[in-house]
Structures are given as structure tokens and as C-alpha cells.
Amino acid sequence: MLPPILQNLRIPVVAAPMFIVSGPELVIAQCKAGIVGSFPALNAREKDGEAPVLDTWLTRIAEELDRHNQANPDRPAAPFAVNQIVHRSNARLDRDIEICHRHKVPIWITSLGARPEVNAAAHDCGGIALHDIINNVFARKAIEKGADGLIAVAAGAGGHAGPQSPFALVQEIRDWFDGPLLLSGAIATGGAVLAAQAMGADLAYIGSPFIATAEANAPQDYKQMICDSGAMDIVTSSLFTGVSGNYLAPSIRKAGLDPDNLDSAGAESMSFAEGSSKAKAWSQIWGSGQGIGAVRDIQPAAARIDRLAREYAAAKARIAQL
Ligand SMILES: Cc1cc2nc3c(=O)[nH]c(=O)nc-3n(C[C@H](O)[C@H](O)[C@H](O)COP(=O)(O)O)c2cc1C
């Protein structure tokens, strides 16, 4: 049984948090269109001495969704989520936890480290905590440390993807865990959302297709490159962050590097002190998962979600006839 906060979505989809790309505009559009919207807390950045931008963003999101709900009681907005990077180099973590707790953030997504006190803070303000993992060992640890649910990040995902097939990952987790399970990695159509459920996941977790939306905070060239590329254009490398991640080969070529001959870098070089583990020198190297062959145009997020909903309904009807 899913926690109430994850029930009654228009389609079983949580939009994944993306560094730089996901901000209040995108989150508000996603929630209004009926799926969970999310952003990494580290995207809300202020200059030294300024008031925390995270505070302003959370107030804006709550107010705009509230206004939407009052005007549209028949189709209320979905809840939103905030992503916390639980890594020793994230010096803002305690402050960001305090702000999210004060704003009673309903869904907390934690990445990289499973820490009981982050889950406790989520629970204390009435929220739930979902932790992302790339294998069954990390999955068990996350639940032991108090996460309510898991996000299985399988092969082909954007960002720090895992190496495992979604079939293998979901089956191993479902062997012992019957709580909320989200699946991510190259899910870009309504049919793939239904496939994730058929495999045993409750919800799909979708990132890259939302880069090519009007509300995404990404350069136009990046959005267009998502539309023009497919799975063959995605390369996996540890060079840019110290951990294996998936990137658009054309952006690597544009930066003067050969995507087929990249050096690797060790995990010790990973640092979130600047908000991302990607050094500024690599800011033009653009991340993406393998599912973007399904994305042909830059659209408003609502149009992308309408299409997912139509495809999801069509896939259900198709399967019912088998
Ligand atoms: C450009 C980009 C930035 C990302 N940044 C983050 C991040 O800051 N925190 C995080 O937990 N995951 C991040 N991710 C991973 C996504 O949350 C999600 O796991 C992934 O996008 C799902 O795969 P898909 O892109 O194939 O849909 C990022 C992914 C992309 C493509």
C-alpha cells in the first residue's frame, strides 16, 4: 500500500530532481499537471550574506500550488519533493534540513548517503523519505536507516546511473521489500511507466525528458541536443564528477574532447561544495539518460505529461487485450 501522499497522482510518475535544471518553475508545472515535481535543495543558491533562496522557493511553490488548488478543486496539484545530497562535502545539509522541516516538505528524496537523522527530520514534519540506490545492498541499508521507500536507479539513467538492469534490480528488491518502490533509468513513455509497474515498481521516476521543456532551467542548445539525440549518443564516464555518470556525446565533442577516449577519475574527487560534484570547467558537458529518443520537441512540461498520460492509458488498453 502506497503512503497516502503518493496515491491519487494523475499517472504514477515522480519527476526526478536534476542539478541546475529543476527549479520552482518546472516543479510547479509538474505538480499542476498531476505528477510529483522535485528539485535538489542545492539548486537554490544565494550569494554570501543573502537570505536563503531555498526559503523563498519553498514559499513560492506552496503559494502557487495552493492558488491552483483553490481555483481547480476538481484537479488538485500533486505534492512536491526536495532532494538532499547527503554527502560529507555538502556543507549546507543541516541548514537545508532545517528549512525543509520548517516548510513541512511532504516528500524528501535523499541521494548518496543514508542518514537516520535526515529521515527522522522528514518524519517529524509529517513527510516521507525516499532514498535512491543502485543495488540491493544499498537498498537494504537505506531501509535499515529509516527510509520509507526506495528509488531504484537502473542502467541508462541520467546523472549517476547504476550499472544494473532494471529487471534484476527490481526483482532483487521486491524479494524482501514491499514498501514504496520507484524505478528510474531511461523511462520516457507512458508504456515504459506501465512496464515499470508490471515489473513490480509502484511509480516511475523520470528525469531527462523534462530537460527539453519550456520550464527547465537549461540552455536552449542543451534542450535541443536532447531532442536531436538518442541512446547511441549517451556515453558513460567518471571523468567529470569522480563517479560514473551518463552524458551527451555531442556536448563532450563540442568541449573539444573525444567521447570514445575519456580518462577516468576517482570517487575521492567527488565534492558538492560548489553545489554539484561537477567542476565548473565541465559545465558545458551535459547529462542525460538513454531514454531521450522519445523526446522530439521542446514542449511545456504540461504537454509532455499529457502525452505520458495518453500513452499510459493506451498501453493499459493494449495490455488488457493480450
Ligand atoms: C542533468 C541531470 C542532473 C541530475 N542531477 C541530480 C541531482 O542533483 N540529484 C539527484 O539525486 N539526481 C540527479 N539526477 C538523476 C535524476 O534524479 C534521475 O535519477 C535520472 O534522471 C533518471 O533517469 P532518466 O534521466 O533516464 O529519466 C540528475 C540527472 C540528470 C539527467
The ligand as an SDF file (V2000), in Angstrom:
LIG
                    3D

 31 33  0  0  0  0  0  0  0  0999 V2000
   21.1890   16.6350  -15.8200 C   0  0  0  0  0  0  0  0  0  0  0  0
   20.8660   15.7580  -14.6590 C   0  0  0  0  0  0  0  0  0  0  0  0
   21.1340   16.2030  -13.3750 C   0  0  0  0  0  0  0  0  0  0  0  0
   20.8330   15.3780  -12.2730 C   0  0  0  0  0  0  0  0  0  0  0  0
   21.0460   15.8610  -11.0100 N   0  0  0  0  0  0  0  0  0  0  0  0
   20.6580   15.1110   -9.9340 C   0  0  0  0  0  0  0  0  0  0  0  0
   20.7610   15.6370   -8.6120 C   0  0  0  0  0  0  0  0  0  0  0  0
   21.1670   16.7620   -8.3780 O   0  0  0  0  0  0  0  0  0  0  0  0
   20.3540   14.8400   -7.5770 N   0  0  0  0  0  0  0  0  0  0  0  0
   19.8690   13.5720   -7.7900 C   0  0  0  0  0  0  0  0  0  0  0  0
   19.5080   12.8990   -6.8320 O   0  0  0  0  0  0  0  0  0  0  0  0
   19.7700   13.0600   -9.0330 N   0  0  0  0  0  0  0  0  0  0  0  0
   20.1220   13.8060  -10.0980 C   0  0  0  0  0  0  0  0  0  0  0  0
   19.9760   13.2970  -11.3730 N   0  0  0  0  0  0  0  0  0  0  0  0
   19.3960   11.9400  -11.5460 C   0  0  0  0  0  0  0  0  0  0  0  0
   17.8780   12.0050  -11.6430 C   0  0  0  0  0  0  0  0  0  0  0  0
   17.3280   12.4130  -10.4150 O   0  0  0  0  0  0  0  0  0  0  0  0
   17.2710   10.6360  -12.0550 C   0  0  0  0  0  0  0  0  0  0  0  0
   17.7620    9.5990  -11.2740 O   0  0  0  0  0  0  0  0  0  0  0  0
   17.5390   10.3170  -13.5100 C   0  0  0  0  0  0  0  0  0  0  0  0
   17.4060   11.4900  -14.3000 O   0  0  0  0  0  0  0  0  0  0  0  0
   16.5700    9.2630  -14.0200 C   0  0  0  0  0  0  0  0  0  0  0  0
   16.9430    8.7950  -15.2960 O   0  0  0  0  0  0  0  0  0  0  0  0
   16.4240    9.4380  -16.6770 P   0  0  0  0  0  0  0  0  0  0  0  0
   17.1340   10.7370  -16.8120 O   0  0  0  0  0  0  0  0  0  0  0  0
   16.8440    8.4460  -17.6840 O   0  0  0  0  0  0  0  0  0  0  0  0
   14.9380    9.6140  -16.5800 O   0  0  0  0  0  0  0  0  0  0  0  0
   20.2820   14.0840  -12.4790 C   0  0  0  0  0  0  0  0  0  0  0  0
   20.0150   13.6580  -13.7870 C   0  0  0  0  0  0  0  0  0  0  0  0
   20.2940   14.4810  -14.8780 C   0  0  0  0  0  0  0  0  0  0  0  0
   19.9660   14.0000  -16.2570 C   0  0  0  0  0  0  0  0  0  0  0  0
  1  2  1  0
  2  3  1  0
  2 30  2  0
  3  4  2  0
  4  5  1  0
  4 28  1  0
  5  6  2  0
  6  7  1  0
  6 13  1  0
  7  8  2  0
  7  9  1  0
  9 10  1  0
 10 11  2  0
 10 12  1  0
 12 13  2  0
 13 14  1  0
 14 15  1  0
 14 28  1  0
 15 16  1  0
 16 17  1  0
 16 18  1  0
 18 19  1  0
 18 20  1  0
 20 21  1  0
 20 22  1  0
 22 23  1  0
 23 24  1  0
 24 25  2  0
 24 26  1  0
 24 27  1  0
 28 29  2  0
 29 30  1  0
 30 31  1  0
M  END
$$$$
